[in-house]
């Protein structure tokens, strides 16, 4: 009995890395493949994760635009401040 349990555990440890490889390969699958999962809760979690990824992508894009506009405004302010300081000191 103990040897059977040991054999099952050993086989599990041998097969575990192989299942991890297949999981990594399938993680790059098409988005349509994720909607084909038979479990409704898993599909829901996949859809929520996809929505969160899209949201984070859009926020990152908006943050880049904000940073660019902020840098432009800072340059304009710095020029105006420098002009004001040089204009009043002379």
Buried (B, 14 or more C-beta within 10 A) or exposed (E): EEEEEEEEEEEEEEEEEEEEEEEEEEEEEEEEEBEEEEEEEEBEEBEEEEEEEEEEEEEEEEEEEEEEEEEEEEEEEEEEEEEEEEEEEE
